[in-house]
Structure formats: C-alpha cells, structure tokens
Amino acid sequence: MELKDIKKIAEDVLQTEREFNKKAGVSEEFWSFPEFMREEPLPPNDTIFDISREEMKRIWDVKIPIDEF
C-alpha cells in the first residue's frame, strides 16, 4: 500500500464521520465547547482552550501533501 492510498483512506474515514455526525444531528455548526473549557485554566500549565469557532471550522481544510513523508 502506498502513502497516497493511506491518505485516501484517512480522508474517506473523516468524510464518513462528518456525514454520520450530520445525520445524527451533531454537525459542525452545532459544535460548541463548554464554557468552563474557555475560562478555567487547566493544570499543570494553567492553559485554556482559546481556539475560535472560526478556526475550528477550518480543521477540515487541512491538506497533507504526499511529498511530506
């Protein structure tokens, strides 16, 4: 199996998951993180989840070039 085949399988799995979630009523447009995740520091580094909804939506736009590996 070549890397391009593995990449295609990964893309298919993600697309299938998105379709399943949409049919189950949990599509990306309804995703929201609990308020405490955006406000309460997480030990031990006291970090908070500060990624905007707009940035989270772009997660599906990631393209991995074949020549990276």
C-alpha positions, 0 to 999 in steps of 0.5 A: 500500500502506498502513502497516497492510498493511506491518505485516501483512506484517512480522508474517506474515514473523516468524510464518513464521520462528518456525514454520520455526525450530520445525520445524527444531528451533531454537525459542525455548526452545532459544535460548541465547547463548554464554557468552563473549557474557555475560562478555567485554566487547566493544570499543570500549565494553567492553559485554556482552550482559546481556539475560535469557532472560526478556526475550528471550522477550518480543521477540515481544510487541512491538506497533507501533501504526499511529498511530506513523508 
